[in-house]
Amino acid sequence: MAESVALDPVDLHILRVLQNDARSTYRELAAQVGVAPSTCLDRVARLRRSGVILGHRLRLDPAKLGRGLQALLSVQVRPHRRELVGPFVERVRALPEARSVFHLTGPDDYLVHVAVADAADLQRLVLDEFTSRREVARVETRLIFQQWECGPLLPPGTPAPPGTTAPGGTAPA
């Protein structure tokens, strides 16, 4: 398991800002954080080198791409053996409908987030790409009605910035 990286308040502020808008220029980022642009550039480079920042991604609206129905598939694989894990995960990751795959503990072995056109497309995906596989013992499907993004990911114990909602609380008036 990877070790955590020591982050100071400036690093944490940089991470908050970038998680809200990864397109911020170094000049904009530096102004928001209160440091020089060169300092900001050095800090972000160090956060990348240390593996804290993994990359930048473009978020797309699945519905606008003709994939208006999203679901979570709980998949049980039998036998659940190491030699099946890699090939199964790679096969799922290659599916254009797959958004993410989680290897789990408990009664289900995998949770797969998918985006499909409609219920018929979901049925086709489950029957043709999952239950038709010899190692798949069971698939349980849950439709996603709505999804919300959560706040920035920061180390445990990091205080929320002023004016934000704390977990289980309300935003200040």
Secondary structure, DSSP 8 states (H G I E B T S, - for coil): --------HHHHHHHHHHHH-TT--HHHHHHHHTS-HHHHHHHHHHHHHTTS---------GGGGT--EEEEEEEEESS--HHHHHHHHHHHHHSTTEEEEEE-SSS-SEEEEEEESSHHHHHHHIIIIIITSTTEEEEEEEEE-----------TT----TTS--TTS----
